[in-house]
Amino acid sequence: MRINFKKALVTGGAGFIGSHLVEALVAGKCRVTVLDNLFSGSLLNLEPLRDRITFHQGDIRQRDILE
């Protein structure tokens, strides 16, 4: 996959689909930040990538986290 940007924020990145998106972005040399409230996602989905991403537990409705 060709990526034309260097940084990405993936909300819901600990879920099944989100974690696969994170994996593809990391493989494309993108710096990835994941925001997930872990309501239905799991950190286990990101375990192989933990040293190559930045993870924040929270909700997109929390303004302070987004800033």
All heavy atoms as a GROMACS GRO file, in nm:
protein
  521
    1MET      N    1   0.084  -0.118   0.000
    1MET     CA    2   0.000   0.000   0.000
    1MET      C    3   0.089   0.124   0.000
    1MET      O    4   0.179   0.135   0.081
    1MET     CB    5  -0.090  -0.002   0.124
    1MET     CG    6  -0.169   0.123   0.141
    1MET     SD    7  -0.309   0.116   0.255
    1MET     CE    8  -0.231   0.112   0.413
    2ARG      N    9   0.063   0.215  -0.089
    2ARG     CA   10   0.138   0.341  -0.096
    2ARG      C   11   0.067   0.445  -0.010
    2ARG      O   12  -0.053   0.469  -0.025
    2ARG     CB   13   0.146   0.389  -0.240
    2ARG     CG   14   0.224   0.516  -0.255
    2ARG     CD   15   0.236   0.551  -0.402
    2ARG     NE   16   0.262   0.690  -0.421
    2ARG     CZ   17   0.384   0.745  -0.421
    2ARG    NH1   18   0.488   0.669  -0.405
    2ARG    NH2   19   0.399   0.873  -0.439
    3ILE      N   20   0.144   0.508   0.080
    3ILE     CA   21   0.087   0.609   0.170
    3ILE      C   22   0.154   0.742   0.142
    3ILE      O   23   0.276   0.751   0.140
    3ILE     CB   24   0.108   0.567   0.317
    3ILE    CG1   25   0.036   0.434   0.342
    3ILE    CG2   26   0.060   0.674   0.412
    3ILE    CD1   27   0.061   0.376   0.478
    4ASN      N   28   0.072   0.847   0.123
    4ASN     CA   29   0.125   0.979   0.089
    4ASN      C   30   0.133   1.071   0.209
    4ASN      O   31   0.147   1.191   0.192
    4ASN     CB   32   0.037   1.043  -0.019
    4ASN     CG   33   0.046   0.969  -0.150
    4ASN    OD1   34   0.150   0.916  -0.184
    4ASN    ND2   35  -0.063   0.962  -0.221
    5PHE      N   36   0.122   1.018   0.328
    5PHE     CA   37   0.132   1.099   0.449
    5PHE      C   38   0.220   1.028   0.550
    5PHE      O   39   0.244   0.908   0.538
    5PHE     CB   40  -0.006   1.130   0.508
    5PHE     CG   41  -0.096   1.010   0.518
    5PHE    CD1   42  -0.096   0.931   0.632
    5PHE    CD2   43  -0.181   0.975   0.414
    5PHE    CE1   44  -0.178   0.820   0.642
    5PHE    CE2   45  -0.264   0.866   0.423
    5PHE     CZ   46  -0.262   0.787   0.537
    6LYS      N   47   0.271   1.101   0.647
    6LYS     CA   48   0.368   1.046   0.742
    6LYS      C   49   0.308   1.012   0.878
    6LYS      O   50   0.366   0.932   0.952
    6LYS     CB   51   0.482   1.146   0.764
    6LYS     CG   52   0.553   1.186   0.638
    6LYS     CD   53   0.640   1.074   0.590
    6LYS     CE   54   0.720   1.122   0.470
    6LYS     NZ   55   0.770   1.016   0.391
    7LYS      N   56   0.196   1.074   0.914
    7LYS     CA   57   0.136   1.053   1.045
    7LYS      C   58  -0.012   1.024   1.031
    7LYS      O   59  -0.077   1.078   0.943
    7LYS     CB   60   0.153   1.178   1.132
    7LYS     CG   61   0.296   1.209   1.169
    7LYS     CD   62   0.319   1.344   1.231
    7LYS     CE   63   0.219   1.393   1.328
    7LYS     NZ   64   0.255   1.518   1.394
    8ALA      N   65  -0.062   0.938   1.122
    8ALA     CA   66  -0.205   0.905   1.118
    8ALA      C   67  -0.257   0.885   1.260
    8ALA      O   68  -0.187   0.834   1.347
    8ALA     CB   69  -0.228   0.779   1.036
    9LEU      N   70  -0.382   0.923   1.281
    9LEU     CA   71  -0.454   0.895   1.404
    9LEU      C   72  -0.564   0.796   1.369
    9LEU      O   73  -0.645   0.821   1.280
    9LEU     CB   74  -0.517   1.022   1.462
    9LEU     CG   75  -0.615   1.001   1.577
    9LEU    CD1   76  -0.545   0.943   1.699
    9LEU    CD2   77  -0.684   1.133   1.612
   10VAL      N   78  -0.565   0.682   1.438
   10VAL     CA   79  -0.667   0.582   1.414
   10VAL      C   80  -0.752   0.571   1.539
   10VAL      O   81  -0.705   0.530   1.644
   10VAL     CB   82  -0.605   0.444   1.380
   10VAL    CG1   83  -0.714   0.340   1.357
   10VAL    CG2   84  -0.514   0.454   1.258
   11THR      N   85  -0.876   0.614   1.528
   11THR     CA   86  -0.968   0.599   1.640
   11THR      C   87  -1.032   0.461   1.631
   11THR      O   88  -1.064   0.415   1.522
   11THR     CB   89  -1.076   0.709   1.639
   11THR    OG1   90  -1.150   0.702   1.517
   11THR    CG2   91  -1.013   0.847   1.654
   12GLY      N   92  -1.043   0.395   1.744
   12GLY     CA   93  -1.092   0.258   1.743
   12GLY      C   94  -0.988   0.161   1.693
   12GLY      O   95  -1.018   0.052   1.646
   13GLY      N   96  -0.862   0.198   1.705
   13GLY     CA   97  -0.753   0.119   1.650
   13GLY      C   98  -0.724  -0.012   1.721
   13GLY      O   99  -0.646  -0.092   1.672
   14ALA      N  100  -0.786  -0.036   1.836
   14ALA     CA  101  -0.764  -0.162   1.907
   14ALA      C  102  -0.870  -0.266   1.872
   14ALA      O  103  -0.865  -0.379   1.921
   14ALA     CB  104  -0.763  -0.139   2.059
   15GLY      N  105  -0.963  -0.229   1.787
   15GLY     CA  106  -1.065  -0.323   1.742
   15GLY      C  107  -1.011  -0.409   1.629
   15GLY      O  108  -0.898  -0.392   1.583
   16PHE      N  109  -1.093  -0.500   1.582
   16PHE     CA  110  -1.050  -0.592   1.478
   16PHE      C  111  -1.011  -0.519   1.349
   16PHE      O  112  -0.899  -0.534   1.299
   16PHE     CB  113  -1.161  -0.695   1.448
   16PHE     CG  114  -1.124  -0.792   1.341
   16PHE    CD1  115  -1.040  -0.899   1.370
   16PHE    CD2  116  -1.172  -0.777   1.212
   16PHE    CE1  117  -1.004  -0.988   1.270
   16PHE    CE2  118  -1.137  -0.866   1.113
   16PHE     CZ  119  -1.053  -0.973   1.142
   17ILE      N  120  -1.101  -0.439   1.297
   17ILE     CA  121  -1.072  -0.367   1.172
   17ILE      C  122  -0.966  -0.260   1.194
   17ILE      O  123  -0.871  -0.247   1.116
   17ILE     CB  124  -1.201  -0.305   1.113
   17ILE    CG1  125  -1.297  -0.417   1.073
   17ILE    CG2  126  -1.170  -0.214   0.995
   17ILE    CD1  127  -1.436  -0.370   1.034
   18GLY      N  128  -0.979  -0.184   1.303
   18GLY     CA  129  -0.884  -0.077   1.331
   18GLY      C  130  -0.742  -0.128   1.346
   18GLY      O  131  -0.646  -0.066   1.298
   19SER      N  132  -0.725  -0.241   1.412
   19SER     CA  133  -0.589  -0.294   1.433
   19SER      C  134  -0.526  -0.338   1.301
   19SER      O  135  -0.405  -0.325   1.282
   19SER     CB  136  -0.591  -0.409   1.533
   19SER     OG  137  -0.668  -0.518   1.485
   20HIS      N  138  -0.608  -0.386   1.208
   20HIS     CA  139  -0.554  -0.422   1.077
   20HIS      C  140  -0.516  -0.296   0.998
   20HIS      O  141  -0.416  -0.297   0.925
   20HIS     CB  142  -0.655  -0.507   1.000
   20HIS     CG  143  -0.658  -0.648   1.048
   20HIS    ND1  144  -0.732  -0.687   1.156
   20HIS    CD2  145  -0.593  -0.759   1.006
   20HIS    CE1  146  -0.715  -0.815   1.177
   20HIS    NE2  147  -0.630  -0.862   1.087
   21LEU      N  148  -0.593  -0.190   1.013
   21LEU     CA  149  -0.557  -0.063   0.951
   21LEU      C  150  -0.426  -0.011   1.009
   21LEU      O  151  -0.338   0.033   0.935
   21LEU     CB  152  -0.669   0.040   0.972
   21LEU     CG  153  -0.641   0.180   0.922
   21LEU    CD1  154  -0.612   0.183   0.773
   21LEU    CD2  155  -0.758   0.271   0.957
   22VAL      N  156  -0.413  -0.018   1.141
   22VAL     CA  157  -0.288   0.025   1.207
   22VAL      C  158  -0.170  -0.055   1.153
   22VAL      O  159  -0.065   0.001   1.120
   22VAL     CB  160  -0.299   0.011   1.360
   22VAL    CG1  161  -0.164   0.031   1.427
   22VAL    CG2  162  -0.402   0.107   1.416
   23GLU      N  163  -0.187  -0.184   1.141
   23GLU     CA  164  -0.081  -0.271   1.089
   23GLU      C  165  -0.039  -0.228   0.948
   23GLU      O  166   0.080  -0.218   0.917
   23GLU     CB  167  -0.129  -0.415   1.088
   23GLU     CG  168  -0.026  -0.514   1.043
   23GLU     CD  169  -0.077  -0.657   1.046
   23GLU    OE1  170  -0.192  -0.680   1.087
   23GLU    OE2  171   0.000  -0.745   1.006
   24ALA      N  172  -0.136  -0.199   0.862
   24ALA     CA  173  -0.105  -0.157   0.725
   24ALA      C  174  -0.035  -0.022   0.722
   24ALA      O  175   0.059  -0.002   0.645
   24ALA     CB  176  -0.234  -0.152   0.642
   25LEU      N  177  -0.078   0.071   0.807
   25LEU     CA  178  -0.014   0.203   0.812
   25LEU      C  179   0.128   0.194   0.861
   25LEU      O  180   0.218   0.259   0.807
   25LEU     CB  181  -0.096   0.297   0.901
   25LEU     CG  182  -0.231   0.342   0.844
   25LEU    CD1  183  -0.315   0.408   0.953
   25LEU    CD2  184  -0.212   0.434   0.726
   26VAL      N  185   0.151   0.112   0.963
   26VAL     CA  186   0.288   0.093   1.015
   26VAL      C  187   0.376   0.030   0.907
   26VAL      O  188   0.491   0.071   0.887
   26VAL     CB  189   0.286   0.008   1.143
   26VAL    CG1  190   0.426  -0.036   1.182
   26VAL    CG2  191   0.222   0.087   1.258
   27ALA      N  192   0.323  -0.068   0.836
   27ALA     CA  193   0.399  -0.131   0.728
   27ALA      C  194   0.432  -0.031   0.618
   27ALA      O  195   0.536  -0.044   0.552
   27ALA     CB  196   0.320  -0.247   0.669
   28GLY      N  197   0.349   0.072   0.602
   28GLY     CA  198   0.373   0.176   0.504
   28GLY      C  199   0.460   0.289   0.556
   28GLY      O  200   0.466   0.396   0.496
   29LYS      N  201   0.526   0.266   0.669
   29LYS     CA  202   0.621   0.363   0.729
   29LYS      C  203   0.554   0.488   0.784
   29LYS      O  204   0.611   0.595   0.787
   29LYS     CB  205   0.730   0.403   0.630
   29LYS     CG  206   0.802   0.288   0.565
   29LYS     CD  207   0.884   0.212   0.664
   29LYS     CE  208   0.967   0.106   0.592
   29LYS     NZ  209   0.973  -0.019   0.660
   30CYS      N  210   0.431   0.475   0.826
   30CYS     CA  211   0.357   0.586   0.883
   30CYS      C  212   0.370   0.584   1.035
   30CYS      O  213   0.370   0.477   1.096
   30CYS     CB  214   0.210   0.572   0.842
   30CYS     SG  215   0.111   0.717   0.868
   31ARG      N  216   0.385   0.700   1.096
   31ARG     CA  217   0.382   0.711   1.243
   31ARG      C  218   0.237   0.712   1.286
   31ARG      O  219   0.161   0.801   1.248
   31ARG     CB  220   0.452   0.838   1.290
   31ARG     CG  221   0.602   0.829   1.278
   31ARG     CD  222   0.676   0.945   1.341
   31ARG     NE  223   0.594   1.047   1.403
   31ARG     CZ  224   0.619   1.176   1.403
   31ARG    NH1  225   0.724   1.221   1.341
   31ARG    NH2  226   0.539   1.261   1.463
   32VAL      N  227   0.198   0.614   1.366
   32VAL     CA  228   0.058   0.594   1.399
   32VAL      C  229   0.031   0.618   1.546
   32VAL      O  230   0.102   0.567   1.633
   32VAL     CB  231   0.013   0.451   1.362
   32VAL    CG1  232  -0.133   0.430   1.397
   32VAL    CG2  233   0.037   0.423   1.215
   33THR      N  234  -0.073   0.696   1.572
   33THR     CA  235  -0.126   0.715   1.707
   33THR      C  236  -0.264   0.651   1.709
   33THR      O  237  -0.344   0.674   1.619
   33THR     CB  238  -0.136   0.864   1.743
   33THR    OG1  239  -0.004   0.920   1.738
   33THR    CG2  240  -0.193   0.883   1.882
   34VAL      N  241  -0.288   0.570   1.811
   34VAL     CA  242  -0.416   0.501   1.826
   34VAL      C  243  -0.489   0.559   1.946
   34VAL      O  244  -0.431   0.575   2.054
   34VAL     CB  245  -0.396   0.349   1.845
   34VAL    CG1  246  -0.529   0.281   1.875
   34VAL    CG2  247  -0.331   0.288   1.722
   35LEU      N  248  -0.617   0.589   1.929
   35LEU     CA  249  -0.704   0.633   2.037
   35LEU      C  250  -0.819   0.533   2.044
   35LEU      O  251  -0.890   0.513   1.945
   35LEU     CB  252  -0.758   0.774   2.011
   35LEU     CG  253  -0.861   0.826   2.111
   35LEU    CD1  254  -0.798   0.840   2.249
   35LEU    CD2  255  -0.917   0.958   2.065
   36ASP      N  256  -0.834   0.470   2.160
   36ASP     CA  257  -0.940   0.371   2.175
   36ASP      C  258  -0.983   0.368   2.320
   36ASP      O  259  -0.899   0.378   2.410
   36ASP     CB  260  -0.889   0.232   2.133
   36ASP     CG  261  -1.001   0.135   2.103
   36ASP    OD1  262  -1.080   0.107   2.196
   36ASP    OD2  263  -1.010   0.087   1.990
   37ASN      N  264  -1.115   0.356   2.343
   37ASN     CA  265  -1.164   0.350   2.480
   37ASN      C  266  -1.168   0.206   2.533
   37ASN      O  267  -1.206   0.182   2.647
   37ASN     CB  268  -1.302   0.414   2.492
   37ASN     CG  269  -1.409   0.345   2.410
   37ASN    OD1  270  -1.388   0.238   2.355
   37ASN    ND2  271  -1.525   0.408   2.401
   38LEU      N  272  -1.131   0.111   2.448
   38LEU     CA  273  -1.125  -0.031   2.482
   38LEU      C  274  -1.260  -0.088   2.525
   38LEU      O  275  -1.266  -0.190   2.594
   38LEU     CB  276  -1.017  -0.058   2.589
   38LEU     CG  277  -0.875  -0.020   2.549
   38LEU    CD1  278  -0.780  -0.045   2.664
   38LEU    CD2  279  -0.831  -0.094   2.424
   39PHE      N  280  -1.368  -0.026   2.482
   39PHE     CA  281  -1.501  -0.077   2.512
   39PHE      C  282  -1.523  -0.212   2.444
   39PHE      O  283  -1.570  -0.306   2.505
   39PHE     CB  284  -1.609   0.024   2.471
   39PHE     CG  285  -1.748  -0.024   2.497
   39PHE    CD1  286  -1.798  -0.026   2.627
   39PHE    CD2  287  -1.829  -0.067   2.394
   39PHE    CE1  288  -1.927  -0.072   2.651
   39PHE    CE2  289  -1.958  -0.113   2.417
   39PHE     CZ  290  -2.007  -0.115   2.548
   40SER      N  291  -1.488  -0.217   2.316
   40SER     CA  292  -1.502  -0.344   2.245
   40SER      C  293  -1.370  -0.391   2.185
   40SER      O  294  -1.358  -0.505   2.141
   40SER     CB  295  -1.608  -0.335   2.135
   40SER     OG  296  -1.570  -0.237   2.041
   41GLY      N  297  -1.269  -0.305   2.184
   41GLY     CA  298  -1.138  -0.342   2.133
   41GLY      C  299  -1.052  -0.401   2.243
   41GLY      O  300  -1.089  -0.403   2.360
   42SER      N  301  -0.935  -0.448   2.206
   42SER     CA  302  -0.844  -0.509   2.301
   42SER      C  303  -0.701  -0.473   2.267
   42SER      O  304  -0.662  -0.474   2.149
   42SER     CB  305  -0.860  -0.661   2.298
   42SER     OG  306  -0.760  -0.723   2.375
   43LEU      N  307  -0.621  -0.447   2.369
   43LEU     CA  308  -0.479  -0.420   2.347
   43LEU      C  309  -0.408  -0.541   2.288
   43LEU      O  310  -0.303  -0.527   2.226
   43LEU     CB  311  -0.412  -0.377   2.477
   43LEU     CG  312  -0.444  -0.236   2.524
   43LEU    CD1  313  -0.378  -0.208   2.658
   43LEU    CD2  314  -0.400  -0.134   2.421
   44LEU      N  315  -0.464  -0.658   2.307
   44LEU     CA  316  -0.404  -0.778   2.248
   44LEU      C  317  -0.398  -0.768   2.096
   44LEU      O  318  -0.306  -0.823   2.033
   44LEU     CB  319  -0.482  -0.904   2.289
   44LEU     CG  320  -0.475  -0.940   2.437
   44LEU    CD1  321  -0.566  -1.059   2.466
   44LEU    CD2  322  -0.332  -0.971   2.478
   45ASN      N  323  -0.493  -0.697   2.035
   45ASN     CA  324  -0.493  -0.679   1.890
   45ASN      C  325  -0.375  -0.596   1.842
   45ASN      O  326  -0.335  -0.605   1.726
   45ASN     CB  327  -0.623  -0.614   1.844
   45ASN     CG  328  -0.743  -0.704   1.860
   45ASN    OD1  329  -0.731  -0.826   1.859
   45ASN    ND2  330  -0.859  -0.645   1.879
   46LEU      N  331  -0.320  -0.515   1.932
   46LEU     CA  332  -0.208  -0.426   1.896
   46LEU      C  333  -0.074  -0.476   1.949
   46LEU      O  334   0.028  -0.412   1.925
   46LEU     CB  335  -0.234  -0.285   1.951
   46LEU     CG  336  -0.356  -0.213   1.893
   46LEU    CD1  337  -0.380  -0.084   1.969
   46LEU    CD2  338  -0.337  -0.186   1.745
   47GLU      N  339  -0.075  -0.584   2.022
   47GLU     CA  340   0.047  -0.632   2.088
   47GLU      C  341   0.169  -0.641   1.996
   47GLU      O  342   0.276  -0.595   2.032
   47GLU     CB  343   0.021  -0.767   2.156
   47GLU     CG  344   0.131  -0.809   2.250
   47GLU     CD  345   0.155  -0.709   2.362
   47GLU    OE1  346   0.060  -0.650   2.414
   47GLU    OE2  347   0.274  -0.690   2.398
   48PRO      N  348   0.157  -0.696   1.876
   48PRO     CA  349   0.275  -0.705   1.789
   48PRO      C  350   0.327  -0.568   1.742
   48PRO      O  351   0.439  -0.558   1.693
   48PRO     CB  352   0.226  -0.786   1.668
   48PRO     CG  353   0.098  -0.848   1.709
   48PRO     CD  354   0.041  -0.762   1.818
   49LEU      N  355   0.247  -0.464   1.758
   49LEU     CA  356   0.283  -0.330   1.710
   49LEU      C  357   0.315  -0.232   1.820
   49LEU      O  358   0.348  -0.116   1.793
   49LEU     CB  359   0.168  -0.274   1.625
   49LEU     CG  360   0.122  -0.360   1.509
   49LEU    CD1  361  -0.011  -0.311   1.456
   49LEU    CD2  362   0.226  -0.360   1.400
   50ARG      N  363   0.302  -0.273   1.946
   50ARG     CA  364   0.309  -0.179   2.059
   50ARG      C  365   0.436  -0.095   2.061
   50ARG      O  366   0.432   0.020   2.103
   50ARG     CB  367   0.296  -0.255   2.192
   50ARG     CG  368   0.158  -0.308   2.217
   50ARG     CD  369   0.062  -0.203   2.256
   50ARG     NE  370   0.096  -0.154   2.389
   50ARG     CZ  371   0.038  -0.053   2.447
   50ARG    NH1  372  -0.057   0.011   2.387
   50ARG    NH2  373   0.074  -0.015   2.567
   51ASP      N  374   0.547  -0.147   2.017
   51ASP     CA  375   0.672  -0.070   2.020
   51ASP      C  376   0.686   0.023   1.900
   51ASP      O  377   0.781   0.100   1.892
   51ASP     CB  378   0.792  -0.164   2.029
   51ASP     CG  379   0.804  -0.259   1.911
   51ASP    OD1  380   0.702  -0.286   1.845
   51ASP    OD2  381   0.916  -0.305   1.886
   52ARG      N  382   0.589   0.017   1.806
   52ARG     CA  383   0.597   0.101   1.686
   52ARG      C  384   0.483   0.200   1.673
   52ARG      O  385   0.472   0.270   1.572
   52ARG     CB  386   0.601   0.012   1.562
   52ARG     CG  387   0.729  -0.072   1.559
   52ARG     CD  388   0.738  -0.154   1.435
   52ARG     NE  389   0.655  -0.273   1.452
   52ARG     CZ  390   0.618  -0.351   1.352
   52ARG    NH1  391   0.652  -0.324   1.229
   52ARG    NH2  392   0.544  -0.457   1.374
   53ILE      N  393   0.397   0.207   1.776
   53ILE     CA  394   0.284   0.300   1.773
   53ILE      C  395   0.277   0.375   1.906
   53ILE      O  396   0.343   0.339   2.003
   53ILE     CB  397   0.149   0.226   1.751
   53ILE    CG1  398   0.118   0.132   1.868
   53ILE    CG2  399   0.148   0.153   1.619
   53ILE    CD1  400  -0.022   0.076   1.868
   54THR      N  401   0.196   0.480   1.908
   54THR     CA  402   0.164   0.551   2.031
   54THR      C  403   0.017   0.521   2.060
   54THR      O  404  -0.068   0.538   1.974
   54THR     CB  405   0.184   0.703   2.013
   54THR    OG1  406   0.320   0.726   1.976
   54THR    CG2  407   0.152   0.777   2.141
   55PHE      N  408  -0.010   0.475   2.183
   55PHE     CA  409  -0.146   0.438   2.220
   55PHE      C  410  -0.197   0.530   2.330
   55PHE      O  411  -0.126   0.555   2.428
   55PHE     CB  412  -0.153   0.293   2.268
   55PHE     CG  413  -0.291   0.254   2.313
   55PHE    CD1  414  -0.388   0.218   2.220
   55PHE    CD2  415  -0.327   0.259   2.446
   55PHE    CE1  416  -0.517   0.185   2.260
   55PHE    CE2  417  -0.455   0.226   2.488
   55PHE     CZ  418  -0.550   0.189   2.395
   56HIS      N  419  -0.321   0.578   2.316
   56HIS     CA  420  -0.389   0.656   2.419
   56HIS      C  421  -0.525   0.593   2.445
   56HIS      O  422  -0.601   0.572   2.350
   56HIS     CB  423  -0.410   0.801   2.376
   56HIS     CG  424  -0.284   0.876   2.354
   56HIS    ND1  425  -0.208   0.925   2.457
   56HIS    CD2  426  -0.218   0.908   2.240
   56HIS    CE1  427  -0.102   0.987   2.407
   56HIS    NE2  428  -0.107   0.976   2.275
   57GLN      N  429  -0.550   0.561   2.570
   57GLN     CA  430  -0.682   0.510   2.604
   57GLN      C  431  -0.773   0.627   2.634
   57GLN      O  432  -0.744   0.710   2.720
   57GLN     CB  433  -0.677   0.417   2.726
   57GLN     CG  434  -0.812   0.356   2.755
   57GLN     CD  435  -0.806   0.252   2.864
   57GLN    OE1  436  -0.699   0.209   2.905
   57GLN    NE2  437  -0.922   0.210   2.912
   58GLY      N  438  -0.883   0.635   2.562
   58GLY     CA  439  -0.977   0.744   2.581
   58GLY      C  440  -1.083   0.742   2.474
   58GLY      O  441  -1.088   0.652   2.390
   59ASP      N  442  -1.166   0.843   2.479
   59ASP     CA  443  -1.282   0.852   2.391
   59ASP      C  444  -1.271   0.979   2.307
   59ASP      O  445  -1.224   1.082   2.356
   59ASP     CB  446  -1.408   0.858   2.479
   59ASP     CG  447  -1.534   0.836   2.400
   59ASP    OD1  448  -1.571   0.926   2.322
   59ASP    OD2  449  -1.596   0.731   2.417
   60ILE      N  450  -1.315   0.972   2.182
   60ILE     CA  451  -1.305   1.090   2.096
   60ILE      C  452  -1.391   1.205   2.146
   60ILE      O  453  -1.374   1.319   2.103
   60ILE     CB  454  -1.341   1.058   1.949
   60ILE    CG1  455  -1.485   1.008   1.937
   60ILE    CG2  456  -1.244   0.961   1.889
   60ILE    CD1  457  -1.534   1.000   1.794
   61ARG      N  458  -1.481   1.177   2.238
   61ARG     CA  459  -1.564   1.284   2.295
   61ARG      C  460  -1.493   1.360   2.407
   61ARG      O  461  -1.543   1.459   2.456
   61ARG     CB  462  -1.695   1.225   2.348
   61ARG     CG  463  -1.780   1.167   2.235
   61ARG     CD  464  -1.897   1.093   2.289
   61ARG     NE  465  -1.851   0.973   2.357
   61ARG     CZ  466  -1.930   0.881   2.413
   61ARG    NH1  467  -2.059   0.897   2.411
   61ARG    NH2  468  -1.879   0.776   2.470
   62GLN      N  469  -1.372   1.315   2.444
   62GLN     CA  470  -1.293   1.383   2.547
   62GLN      C  471  -1.201   1.484   2.480
   62GLN      O  472  -1.097   1.449   2.426
   62GLN     CB  473  -1.210   1.282   2.626
   62GLN     CG  474  -1.292   1.187   2.710
   62GLN     CD  475  -1.205   1.081   2.772
   62GLN    OE1  476  -1.174   0.982   2.708
   62GLN    NE2  477  -1.165   1.102   2.896
   63ARG      N  478  -1.242   1.608   2.483
   63ARG     CA  479  -1.168   1.714   2.414
   63ARG      C  480  -1.023   1.722   2.459
   63ARG      O  481  -0.933   1.742   2.378
   63ARG     CB  482  -1.237   1.849   2.435
   63ARG     CG  483  -1.162   1.964   2.368
   63ARG     CD  484  -1.239   2.088   2.377
   63ARG     NE  485  -1.346   2.075   2.280
   63ARG     CZ  486  -1.404   2.176   2.219
   63ARG    NH1  487  -1.370   2.297   2.248
   63ARG    NH2  488  -1.497   2.158   2.130
   64ASP      N  489  -0.997   1.708   2.589
   64ASP     CA  490  -0.860   1.720   2.640
   64ASP      C  491  -0.768   1.614   2.582
   64ASP      O  492  -0.651   1.640   2.556
   64ASP     CB  493  -0.857   1.716   2.793
   64ASP     CG  494  -0.918   1.589   2.850
   64ASP    OD1  495  -1.022   1.542   2.798
   64ASP    OD2  496  -0.862   1.537   2.948
   65ILE      N  497  -0.819   1.496   2.556
   65ILE     CA  498  -0.737   1.391   2.495
   65ILE      C  499  -0.707   1.425   2.349
   65ILE      O  500  -0.596   1.405   2.302
   65ILE     CB  501  -0.806   1.253   2.507
   65ILE    CG1  502  -0.797   1.204   2.650
   65ILE    CG2  503  -0.747   1.153   2.411
   65ILE    CD1  504  -0.858   1.070   2.675
   66LEU      N  505  -0.804   1.478   2.278
   66LEU     CA  506  -0.783   1.511   2.138
   66LEU      C  507  -0.685   1.624   2.119
   66LEU      O  508  -0.613   1.630   2.021
   66LEU     CB  509  -0.917   1.545   2.071
   66LEU     CG  510  -1.014   1.430   2.057
   66LEU    CD1  511  -1.144   1.480   1.996
   66LEU    CD2  512  -0.956   1.317   1.976
   67GLU      N  513  -0.682   1.716   2.213
   67GLU     CA  514  -0.588   1.829   2.201
   67GLU      C  515  -0.447   1.783   2.231
   67GLU      O  516  -0.352   1.823   2.178
   67GLU     CB  517  -0.630   1.942   2.295
   67GLU     CG  518  -0.758   2.007   2.250
   67GLU     CD  519  -0.809   2.110   2.348
   67GLU    OE1  520  -0.755   2.125   2.457
   67GLU    OE2  521  -0.906   2.178   2.313
   0.00000   0.00000   0.00000
